[in-house]
């Protein structure tokens, strides 16, 4: 495992102060990747229209996905991702900063999406839109001026796992499977929000609730404090990891944290519990 990444890093995480200082850089592209669960009662696109970081484009996680899949917001085919980014004016040579309206929730999913497509100059805004507005940085309600930009994509297949690969990892134990859901959902003590899903977790998986990676102000922990959050869940940071959650969103927060800890051998289970929980032939553990 390589060394910790701390402070501003344009490949993982940047502060609101960093973004404020670079907001007018010609090759900076800001993306609002806000996404809310149904029970949150919030409309991500409507909130974006009402106010966003100047120049920000809106990334619709449900629309920029694989329409062929019945599972929620599965990663988009390469061609679709490229065309949507071109339409948003995001392409080669751009430094991308992704944020969301929760602080640090869905932005990491879009960060991982870019990484999967081979784009490394992308960072999550630490503390997100809540921290940006609390510090009275500027916002606007104007749509951005968009100019087409070509994007070259090289899909990094090692960053994603499918259900067959995860089932094998669960059986063989050659990968650690780390679940970002809340402890009560992990243990199967509360019903799943999506209809038809069993309660519980993938056999042999470990639980590191994504919220345990945050400081009290909603920013991500650093260094030893971040490492301790994983170790508290029984994770061995010297062994390779597959992250999972409810539908592949908060699993990306774990990936972001692991990247900050210098881990290289990490993949995300895109189908996550929305897939695993619906198939009776896949074993489930509770407790």
HUJOVEN-V587877 format. One record per helix or strand of 2 or more residues. SS is the DSSP state (@ for helix, = for strand). FROM is the first residue (numbers start at 1). LEN is the number of residues. If there is no record, write none. Layout:
BEGIN
[[SS;FROM;LEN] [SS;FROM;LEN]]
END
This chain:
BEGIN
[[=;13;2] [@;16;7] [=;28;5] [@;38;3] [@;44;7] [=;52;2] [=;57;2] [@;78;10] [=;95;5] [@;107;10] [=;122;4] [@;128;7] [=;139;2] [@;157;3] [=;160;2] [@;163;10] [=;176;4] [@;183;4] [=;201;2] [=;206;2] [@;210;4] [@;223;9] [=;241;4] [@;251;10] [=;266;4] [@;272;5] [=;284;2]]
END
